[in-house]
Amino acid sequence: MADSEIRDVFIVGLKNAHAMENQALSIMKPQLSRIENYPEVAAKLEQHIRETEGQLVRLEEILEGLDEDHSIFKDMALSFTGAMTAMGHTMAGDEILKNSFANFAFENFEIAAYKCLLTVADAGGFAAATTALQSNLAEEQAMARWLDVNLAAVTQKFLLLRKGGAAAKL
């Protein structure tokens, strides 16, 4: 594959990652605004929202360094689908569980995307992007680990609240 083709793949991947992070924000922010009984989840979502905003800045800096810009269309399209996903879960009686499943899946999707971008960066000689991409990857891995470790506790709290007649879904 020619260097220009690798560059094209890298640029598309960066734009996709930027849109993906916007989608993540459109999923997490509505969840955070609705959480009532799970302060540990709310705190972690709040932290990861800040991290995600930083990830967007890093991606924009990489794109700017390549004389490129993010795709407004992709950003808007994925933000819309993320908002629809979050809204769909609000109807569920076990919203906190559905959000936990979706968040865990999405974090692993992001992990895969960043691993791919790092591979393309290596293949194309885009060493200047590596540190930022590794930072984004590490934050996604940490969030996925937290979700994995805490899923049982969130489920147990949901069951306890539900058994006690409290509003458990949020």
C-alpha positions in Angstrom: 0.0 0.0 0.0 1.4 3.4 -0.9 2.1 6.0 1.7 -0.7 8.2 0.4 -3.2 5.3 0.8 -2.0 4.7 4.4 -2.4 8.4 5.1 -6.0 8.3 3.7 -6.8 5.4 5.9 -5.3 7.2 8.9 -7.3 10.4 8.2 -10.6 8.6 7.8 -9.8 6.7 11.0 -9.1 9.9 12.9 -12.3 11.5 11.6 -14.3 8.4 12.6 -12.7 8.4 16.0 -13.6 12.1 16.5 -17.2 11.3 15.5 -17.1 8.3 17.8 -16.1 10.4 20.8 -18.9 12.9 20.0 -21.2 9.9 20.0 -19.9 8.8 23.4 -20.6 12.3 24.8 -24.2 12.1 23.4 -24.6 8.8 25.2 -23.0 9.6 28.5 -24.3 13.2 29.1 -28.0 12.2 29.2 -27.2 9.2 31.4 -25.4 11.5 33.8 -28.3 13.9 34.0 -30.7 11.1 34.9 -28.8 9.1 37.5 -30.3 9.4 41.0 -29.3 6.3 43.0 -25.9 5.4 41.7 -23.5 8.1 42.7 -20.4 6.0 42.0 -21.6 5.5 38.4 -22.4 9.3 38.1 -18.9 10.2 39.3 -17.2 7.8 36.9 -19.4 9.1 34.0 -18.5 12.7 34.9 -14.8 11.9 35.0 -15.0 10.0 31.6 -17.0 12.9 30.0 -14.1 15.2 30.9 -11.6 12.6 29.5 -13.6 12.3 26.3 -13.6 16.0 25.8 -9.8 15.9 26.2 -9.7 13.0 23.7 -11.6 15.2 21.2 -9.0 17.9 21.6 -6.2 15.4 21.1 -7.8 14.1 17.9 -8.3 17.6 16.6 -4.7 18.4 17.3 -3.6 15.3 15.3 -5.8 16.3 12.4 -4.6 19.9 12.4 -1.0 18.6 12.4 -1.9 16.8 9.2 -3.7 19.8 7.7 -7.1 18.1 8.1 -10.3 18.8 9.9 -12.8 16.6 11.6 -16.0 15.7 9.7 -18.9 17.8 10.9 -21.3 15.4 9.1 -19.9 12.3 10.8 -19.9 14.1 14.1 -23.5 15.1 13.8 -24.7 11.7 12.5 -23.0 9.7 15.3 -24.1 12.3 18.0 -27.7 11.8 16.8 -27.5 8.0 17.0 -25.9 8.2 20.4 -28.7 10.4 21.7 -31.3 8.0 20.3 -29.6 5.1 22.0 -29.6 6.9 25.3 -33.2 7.9 24.9 -34.2 4.4 24.0 -32.9 3.1 27.4 -35.0 5.7 29.3 -38.1 3.6 28.6 -36.6 0.5 30.3 -37.4 -0.4 33.9 -33.7 -1.4 34.2 -32.2 1.6 32.5 -29.1 1.6 34.7 -28.3 -2.0 33.7 -29.0 -1.4 30.0 -26.8 1.7 30.1 -24.0 -0.3 31.8 -24.2 -3.0 29.1 -24.1 -0.4 26.3 -21.3 1.6 27.9 -19.2 -1.5 28.4 -19.7 -2.5 24.7 -19.0 1.0 23.5 -15.8 1.3 25.5 -14.5 -1.9 23.9 -15.5 -0.6 20.5 -13.4 2.6 21.2 -10.5 0.4 22.4 -10.6 -1.5 19.1 -10.7 1.8 17.2 -7.7 3.2 19.0 -5.7 0.0 18.6 -6.4 0.1 14.9 -5.4 3.8 14.7 -2.1 3.0 16.5 -1.4 0.2 14.0 -2.0 2.5 11.0 0.0 5.3 12.6 2.9 2.9 13.0 2.6 1.6 9.4 2.4 5.2 8.0 5.1 6.7 10.1 2.8 9.0 12.0 4.9 8.9 15.2 3.7 12.4 16.2 0.2 11.0 16.8 1.2 8.0 18.8 1.4 9.6 22.3 -2.1 11.2 22.0 -3.6 8.0 20.6 -2.0 6.0 23.4 -3.5 8.4 25.9 -7.0 8.0 24.5 -6.6 4.3 24.4 -5.5 4.1 28.0 -8.5 6.2 29.2 -10.9 3.9 27.3 -9.2 0.8 28.7 -9.5 2.3 32.2 -13.2 3.1 31.8 -13.9 -0.4 30.3 -12.1 -2.0 33.3 -14.1 0.1 35.7 -17.3 -0.9 34.1 -16.3 -4.5 34.1 -15.3 -4.5 37.7 -18.4 -2.6 38.9 -21.1 -4.3 36.8 -21.9 -6.8 39.6 -22.1 -4.1 42.2 -24.4 -2.0 40.1 -26.6 -5.0 39.4 -26.7 -5.9 43.1 -27.7 -2.4 44.0 -30.4 -2.4 41.3 -31.8 -5.6 42.8 -31.6 -4.3 46.4 -33.4 -1.0 45.5 -36.0 -2.9 43.4 -36.6 -5.3 46.2 -37.1 -2.4 48.6 -39.6 -0.8 46.3 -37.3 2.1 45.5 -36.8 3.6 42.0 -34.0 1.3 40.9 -33.8 2.1 37.2 -31.7 5.2 37.7 
